[in-house]
Amino acid sequence: MIILTKKINLQTVNKPNLTIFLTAEDRSKVKHTIEIKEPNSEDIKLIKLNLERGLTLNDGDVLTNDDNNYFVQIQAKLEPVITVKSDSKLTLLKAAYHLGNRHVILEVNENYLRFSPDHVLESMLIKLGLNIYEELAPFFPEFGAYKH
């Protein structure tokens, strides 16, 4: 088992030993074990994250072990999401308000909102006149004021 304990700035001379793809939820967890199936094999590699609390993993971050001799790059995994768009910035802002009122984990962008699929929320947004798209995309939600 490889135990990753810190986030680092990877020097250009070092290349990651492994790249792992994590969902937004998995990127918010700093203490858990990830099973990685080895390509062309039945073997499973265990990667344990044992990072400091309060840390959030971002797309492109590099983690290492205590010996600084094994490097793992984090990439955002494609996951099912609902992308919300509107020609009106005000309508999009109102949608963000309604979703926030329901404590929805939400990615906020100037031109769209994105959240995990929920048919009740989708129906509400359609009734408000927004355009809804089911997609597979990386998900980068706001983690809230307490994470900053």
C-alpha positions as CSV (number, residue, x, y, z in Angstrom):
1,M,0.0,0.0,0.0
2,I,1.2,3.5,-0.9
3,I,0.4,6.1,1.7
4,L,0.3,9.7,0.4
5,T,0.8,12.3,3.2
6,K,1.4,15.7,1.5
7,K,0.6,17.9,-1.5
8,I,3.7,19.2,-3.3
9,N,4.8,21.3,-6.3
10,L,6.2,18.7,-8.6
11,Q,9.5,19.7,-10.1
12,T,9.8,19.4,-13.9
13,V,12.6,16.7,-13.4
14,N,10.1,14.4,-11.6
15,K,7.3,12.8,-13.4
16,P,4.3,11.3,-11.5
17,N,4.5,7.5,-11.0
18,L,0.7,7.4,-11.3
19,T,-2.3,9.5,-12.3
20,I,-5.6,8.9,-10.5
21,F,-8.9,10.2,-11.6
22,L,-11.2,11.3,-8.7
23,T,-14.7,12.7,-8.5
24,A,-15.4,16.0,-6.8
25,E,-16.6,14.1,-3.7
26,D,-13.4,12.0,-3.6
27,R,-11.3,15.2,-4.1
28,S,-12.8,16.6,-0.9
29,K,-11.8,13.6,1.2
30,V,-8.3,13.7,2.7
31,K,-8.4,10.4,4.6
32,H,-9.5,7.4,2.6
33,T,-8.2,4.4,0.6
34,I,-8.5,4.2,-3.2
35,E,-8.3,0.9,-5.1
36,I,-6.6,1.1,-8.5
37,K,-6.9,-1.8,-10.9
38,E,-3.6,-2.4,-12.7
39,P,-3.9,-2.3,-16.5
40,N,-3.8,-5.7,-18.2
41,S,-3.8,-7.4,-14.8
42,E,-6.1,-8.6,-12.0
43,D,-3.9,-6.9,-9.4
44,I,-5.2,-4.0,-7.4
45,K,-3.0,-1.3,-6.0
46,L,-4.1,0.4,-2.8
47,I,-3.5,4.1,-2.4
48,K,-4.2,5.6,1.0
49,L,-4.7,9.3,1.4
50,N,-3.6,10.5,4.8
51,L,-3.5,14.2,4.2
52,E,-3.9,17.1,6.6
53,R,-7.5,18.0,7.4
54,G,-9.0,21.0,5.6
55,L,-7.0,20.3,2.4
56,T,-9.0,20.2,-0.9
57,L,-7.5,18.4,-3.9
58,N,-7.6,20.2,-7.2
59,D,-7.2,19.0,-10.7
60,G,-3.5,18.7,-11.4
61,D,-2.3,18.5,-7.8
62,V,0.5,16.2,-7.0
63,L,0.7,14.1,-3.8
64,T,3.7,12.2,-2.4
65,N,4.6,9.9,0.5
66,D,6.8,10.6,3.5
67,D,9.9,9.6,1.7
68,N,9.2,11.9,-1.3
69,N,9.9,9.1,-3.7
70,Y,6.5,8.3,-5.1
71,F,4.4,10.9,-6.9
72,V,0.7,10.7,-7.7
73,Q,-1.1,13.3,-9.9
74,I,-4.7,14.0,-9.3
75,Q,-7.1,14.5,-12.2
76,A,-10.8,15.4,-12.2
77,K,-12.8,12.4,-13.2
78,L,-15.7,12.8,-15.7
79,E,-18.9,12.3,-13.8
80,P,-22.6,12.6,-14.5
81,V,-23.7,16.3,-14.0
82,I,-26.5,18.6,-14.9
83,T,-25.3,21.8,-16.6
84,V,-27.7,24.8,-16.4
85,K,-27.5,27.6,-18.9
86,S,-29.6,30.7,-19.8
87,D,-29.3,33.6,-22.2
88,S,-30.1,35.8,-19.2
89,K,-27.5,36.3,-16.5
90,L,-30.2,37.4,-14.1
91,T,-32.1,34.1,-14.7
92,L,-29.0,32.1,-14.1
93,L,-28.4,34.1,-10.9
94,K,-31.9,33.3,-9.7
95,A,-31.3,29.7,-10.4
96,A,-28.1,29.8,-8.3
97,Y,-30.2,31.4,-5.5
98,H,-32.8,28.7,-5.6
99,L,-30.2,25.9,-5.7
100,G,-28.3,27.5,-2.9
101,N,-31.4,27.7,-0.8
102,R,-31.6,24.0,-1.1
103,H,-28.0,23.5,-0.1
104,V,-27.1,21.9,-3.4
105,I,-23.4,21.3,-4.0
106,L,-22.9,23.6,-7.0
107,E,-20.3,24.6,-9.5
108,V,-20.7,28.3,-10.3
109,N,-19.4,29.7,-13.6
110,E,-20.1,33.0,-15.3
111,N,-22.0,31.1,-18.1
112,Y,-23.4,28.0,-16.4
113,L,-24.2,26.2,-13.2
114,R,-23.5,22.5,-12.6
115,F,-24.7,20.0,-10.0
116,S,-25.2,16.3,-9.6
117,P,-28.3,14.9,-11.3
118,D,-31.5,15.4,-9.4
119,H,-34.8,15.1,-11.3
120,V,-36.7,17.3,-8.8
121,L,-34.2,20.2,-9.2
122,E,-34.1,19.7,-12.9
123,S,-37.9,20.0,-13.1
124,M,-37.8,23.2,-11.0
125,L,-35.2,24.8,-13.2
126,I,-37.0,23.9,-16.4
127,K,-40.2,25.6,-15.0
128,L,-38.0,28.7,-14.3
129,G,-37.1,28.8,-18.0
130,L,-33.6,27.5,-17.8
131,N,-31.8,25.2,-20.3
132,I,-30.8,21.8,-18.8
133,Y,-28.1,19.5,-20.2
134,E,-27.2,16.1,-19.0
135,E,-23.4,15.7,-19.4
136,L,-20.3,13.7,-18.4
137,A,-17.9,16.4,-17.3
138,P,-15.4,17.2,-14.6
139,F,-17.2,18.7,-11.6
140,F,-15.6,21.6,-9.6
141,P,-18.1,22.6,-7.0
142,E,-17.7,25.5,-4.6
143,F,-16.7,24.0,-1.2
144,G,-18.1,26.9,0.8
145,A,-16.7,29.8,2.8
146,Y,-15.3,27.5,5.5
147,K,-12.9,25.8,3.2
148,H,-11.2,29.0,2.2
